[in-house]
Amino acid sequence: MSLLSPFRKAPAFAVMLAVLLAAIPATASSILVSTIVGNCCGGETVTGSNYVLGSLGVSFIPAATYILDDVKVEVSALGAPNFTGSDPFFNISVYSSVPGIGGQVPGTLLATIGTKLTAPAGGGLVVASGAMPVISQGTQYWIVLSPFDASSAISLEDGSVADLSQAATFAAVPTAWASSIGTQQFEVDGDLVVQSQINFSAPEPASWMFALTGLILTGLIAAGFRARKRA
C-alpha cells in the first residue's frame, strides 16, 4: 500500500487544512522575570503634570527570544492629602535600552501595551496585554509606567528584590532619565520562539480564518464538481 493512499482518498480541503495547521508555529508560555510579592511596602510614584510629572521604568534581560504575552505590575492609586483630585489611570509601554545618567535607561518606544489602566485603591495586580513585540535574547528592555493624563497619580509597589535596575524622570517638564537600583514589583510573560518562527511572519487570527475559509470553500467546490461528473 502506498504511503500516499490515505491522502488520495481524503477530501482535498481536509489535506490542505492539515498542511495549514501544521504550519502554525507552536509556542511555550514562560515567565521571563517576576518580582511580584503582593502589596506590602509603599512604592515609587507615577504622576501627571498637575503634580510633579514623573514616569518610572524597570528593566529586564530575556534569557531567550520571546514574543511578549503580558506585563503584570503591582500598583496602588494615590489620593488625598498629597494627591487631592487625582485619578488612578496610567499607561504601560516597552522601550529599548540606551546609556544614560547612572547607567542604562529607556531609549526608543517599541510598543504601548496598555493605556488608561486603572490602579486599584489600596493596591493590587494590573495586567497589560496589548500589541506585543518580539524581544531578543540577551538584550536589555524597559517596562515603563507613565501617567495617562495630568491628574494621574499611582505608585508602583516596592517588593523584596533589591537588585533591580530602575529609571525615573521627575520634573515639571520631562528631563533625561536617571537610573538607580529599586525593588519594584512586576512580571513579564512571553512565548518562547525559535529562529524559524522569527523568520515566519505570522498573520493575525483573522487572516488565518480567512485563509481557512477559502480552503474549505475550495474543497467543497471541488467535491461538488467531482460529484456532478460521476452523475
RAKARA-V451665 format. One record per residue. N is the residue number from 1. RES is the residue in one letter. OMEGA is omega in whole degrees, 0 to 359 (* if undefined). BURIAL is 1 if it has 9 or more other C-alpha atoms within 8 Angstrom, else 0. D_FIRST is the distance of its C-alpha to the first C-alpha in Angstrom with 1 decimal. Layout:
N & RES & OMEGA & BURIAL & D_FIRST
N & RES & OMEGA & BURIAL & D_FIRST
//
This chain:
1 & M & 182 & 0 & 0.0
2 & S & 175 & 0 & 3.8
3 & L & 182 & 0 & 6.6
4 & L & 184 & 0 & 8.4
5 & S & 180 & 0 & 7.0
6 & P & 182 & 0 & 9.6
7 & F & 178 & 0 & 12.1
8 & R & 182 & 0 & 11.9
9 & K & 183 & 0 & 12.7
10 & A & 175 & 0 & 15.3
11 & P & 184 & 1 & 18.9
12 & A & 184 & 1 & 20.0
13 & F & 179 & 1 & 22.8
14 & A & 178 & 1 & 20.8
15 & V & 180 & 1 & 18.8
16 & M & 179 & 1 & 22.2
17 & L & 179 & 1 & 23.9
18 & A & 179 & 0 & 21.5
19 & V & 181 & 0 & 22.1
20 & L & 180 & 0 & 25.8
21 & L & 178 & 0 & 26.2
22 & A & 182 & 0 & 24.6
23 & A & 181 & 0 & 27.2
24 & I & 184 & 0 & 30.1
25 & P & 174 & 0 & 31.9
26 & A & 182 & 0 & 32.3
27 & T & 179 & 0 & 35.8
28 & A & 183 & 0 & 37.8
29 & S & 183 & 1 & 41.3
30 & S & 170 & 0 & 44.1
31 & I & 181 & 1 & 47.8
32 & L & 178 & 1 & 49.2
33 & V & 177 & 1 & 52.8
34 & S & 174 & 1 & 54.7
35 & T & 183 & 1 & 58.4
36 & I & 175 & 1 & 58.6
37 & V & 182 & 0 & 61.0
38 & G & 183 & 1 & 62.5
39 & N & 184 & 1 & 65.7
40 & C & 204 & 0 & 68.5
41 & C & 187 & 0 & 70.5
42 & G & 181 & 1 & 71.6
43 & G & 178 & 1 & 70.2
44 & E & 188 & 1 & 70.5
45 & T & 170 & 1 & 71.4
46 & V & 191 & 1 & 69.7
47 & T & 178 & 1 & 72.3
48 & G & 188 & 1 & 73.1
49 & S & 173 & 1 & 76.1
50 & N & 179 & 0 & 78.3
51 & Y & 172 & 1 & 78.5
52 & V & 187 & 1 & 77.8
53 & L & 181 & 1 & 74.6
54 & G & 173 & 1 & 71.9
55 & S & 183 & 1 & 68.2
56 & L & 178 & 1 & 66.5
57 & G & 173 & 1 & 63.4
58 & V & 188 & 1 & 61.4
59 & S & 174 & 1 & 59.1
60 & F & 179 & 1 & 55.9
61 & I & 181 & 1 & 53.6
62 & P & 180 & 1 & 49.9
63 & A & 178 & 0 & 48.1
64 & A & 179 & 0 & 44.9
65 & T & 185 & 1 & 44.0
66 & Y & 160 & 1 & 43.7
67 & I & 182 & 1 & 43.7
68 & L & 174 & 1 & 46.7
69 & D & 182 & 1 & 46.1
70 & D & 174 & 1 & 49.7
71 & V & 178 & 1 & 53.1
72 & K & 177 & 1 & 55.3
73 & V & 175 & 1 & 59.1
74 & E & 188 & 1 & 61.7
75 & V & 179 & 1 & 64.6
76 & S & 175 & 1 & 67.7
77 & A & 178 & 1 & 69.8
78 & L & 181 & 1 & 73.4
79 & G & 181 & 1 & 76.4
80 & A & 5 & 0 & 80.1
81 & P & 185 & 0 & 82.5
82 & N & 184 & 0 & 81.0
83 & F & 179 & 1 & 78.6
84 & T & 180 & 0 & 80.3
85 & G & 184 & 0 & 78.6
86 & S & 170 & 1 & 75.3
87 & D & 186 & 1 & 71.8
88 & P & 189 & 1 & 68.7
89 & F & 180 & 1 & 66.3
90 & F & 179 & 1 & 64.6
91 & N & 173 & 1 & 61.7
92 & I & 181 & 1 & 59.1
93 & S & 176 & 1 & 57.8
94 & V & 181 & 1 & 55.9
95 & Y & 167 & 1 & 57.7
96 & S & 182 & 1 & 57.2
97 & S & 178 & 1 & 59.6
98 & V & 176 & 0 & 62.5
99 & P & 179 & 0 & 65.6
100 & G & 181 & 1 & 68.5
101 & I & 178 & 1 & 71.6
102 & G & 182 & 0 & 71.1
103 & G & 178 & 1 & 67.6
104 & Q & 181 & 1 & 64.3
105 & V & 177 & 1 & 64.6
106 & P & 181 & 1 & 62.5
107 & G & 184 & 0 & 61.9
108 & T & 175 & 0 & 59.7
109 & L & 179 & 1 & 58.5
110 & L & 180 & 1 & 54.7
111 & A & 170 & 1 & 54.0
112 & T & 189 & 1 & 56.1
113 & I & 176 & 1 & 54.0
114 & G & 177 & 1 & 56.6
115 & T & 182 & 1 & 59.8
116 & K & 171 & 0 & 62.5
117 & L & 185 & 1 & 61.1
118 & T & 174 & 1 & 63.5
119 & A & 181 & 1 & 64.9
120 & P & 171 & 1 & 65.8
121 & A & 182 & 0 & 69.4
122 & G & 175 & 0 & 69.8
123 & G & 178 & 1 & 66.6
124 & G & 184 & 1 & 62.9
125 & L & 177 & 1 & 59.4
126 & V & 183 & 1 & 58.3
127 & V & 175 & 0 & 54.8
128 & A & 184 & 1 & 54.1
129 & S & 178 & 1 & 50.6
130 & G & 180 & 0 & 50.9
131 & A & 187 & 0 & 49.4
132 & M & 178 & 1 & 48.1
133 & P & 168 & 0 & 48.0
134 & V & 178 & 0 & 45.8
135 & I & 190 & 1 & 48.0
136 & S & 179 & 1 & 47.5
137 & Q & 174 & 1 & 47.6
138 & G & 181 & 0 & 51.1
139 & T & 180 & 0 & 52.9
140 & Q & 177 & 1 & 55.8
141 & Y & 180 & 1 & 55.8
142 & W & 168 & 1 & 58.3
143 & I & 186 & 1 & 58.2
144 & V & 172 & 1 & 61.3
145 & L & 181 & 1 & 63.1
146 & S & 179 & 1 & 65.5
147 & P & 177 & 1 & 67.9
148 & F & 180 & 1 & 66.6
149 & D & 185 & 1 & 70.2
150 & A & 184 & 1 & 73.8
151 & S & 182 & 1 & 74.2
152 & S & 175 & 1 & 71.2
153 & A & 178 & 1 & 72.0
154 & I & 172 & 1 & 69.5
155 & S & 171 & 1 & 69.1
156 & L & 192 & 1 & 66.0
157 & E & 174 & 1 & 66.5
158 & D & 177 & 1 & 67.3
159 & G & 184 & 1 & 65.2
160 & S & 179 & 0 & 65.3
161 & V & 190 & 1 & 63.6
162 & A & 183 & 0 & 66.4
163 & D & 179 & 0 & 64.6
164 & L & 172 & 1 & 62.9
165 & S & 175 & 1 & 63.8
166 & Q & 178 & 1 & 65.2
167 & A & 182 & 1 & 66.9
168 & A & 170 & 1 & 69.4
169 & T & 181 & 1 & 71.6
170 & F & 180 & 1 & 74.6
171 & A & 175 & 1 & 77.3
172 & A & 171 & 0 & 78.8
173 & V & 184 & 0 & 77.1
174 & P & 177 & 1 & 73.7
175 & T & 181 & 0 & 74.2
176 & A & 175 & 0 & 72.0
177 & W & 174 & 1 & 69.7
178 & A & 185 & 1 & 71.1
179 & S & 177 & 1 & 68.9
180 & S & 178 & 1 & 69.7
181 & I & 182 & 1 & 68.2
182 & G & 183 & 1 & 67.4
183 & T & 187 & 1 & 65.8
184 & Q & 185 & 1 & 64.2
185 & Q & 176 & 1 & 61.4
186 & F & 177 & 1 & 58.2
187 & E & 177 & 1 & 54.4
188 & V & 179 & 1 & 51.7
189 & D & 181 & 1 & 48.0
190 & G & 176 & 1 & 45.0
191 & D & 179 & 1 & 41.3
192 & L & 178 & 1 & 40.2
193 & V & 175 & 1 & 38.4
194 & V & 187 & 0 & 36.9
195 & Q & 181 & 0 & 37.6
196 & S & 178 & 0 & 34.4
197 & Q & 177 & 1 & 35.4
198 & I & 179 & 0 & 38.9
199 & N & 180 & 0 & 37.7
200 & F & 180 & 0 & 35.5
201 & S & 186 & 0 & 38.0
202 & A & 179 & 0 & 36.9
203 & P & 173 & 0 & 37.9
204 & E & 178 & 0 & 40.1
205 & P & 179 & 0 & 38.4
206 & A & 178 & 0 & 39.6
207 & S & 176 & 0 & 37.7
208 & W & 181 & 1 & 34.5
209 & M & 178 & 0 & 35.1
210 & F & 180 & 0 & 35.9
211 & A & 179 & 0 & 32.7
212 & L & 179 & 1 & 30.6
213 & T & 179 & 0 & 32.5
214 & G & 179 & 0 & 32.0
215 & L & 180 & 1 & 28.2
216 & I & 179 & 1 & 28.1
217 & L & 178 & 1 & 30.4
218 & T & 179 & 1 & 28.4
219 & G & 179 & 1 & 25.2
220 & L & 178 & 1 & 27.4
221 & I & 179 & 0 & 28.9
222 & A & 179 & 1 & 25.6
223 & A & 178 & 1 & 24.4
224 & G & 180 & 0 & 27.8
225 & F & 178 & 0 & 27.6
226 & R & 179 & 0 & 24.3
227 & A & 180 & 0 & 25.9
228 & R & 180 & 0 & 29.0
229 & K & 179 & 0 & 27.2
230 & R & 179 & 0 & 25.5
231 & A & * & 0 & 29.0
//
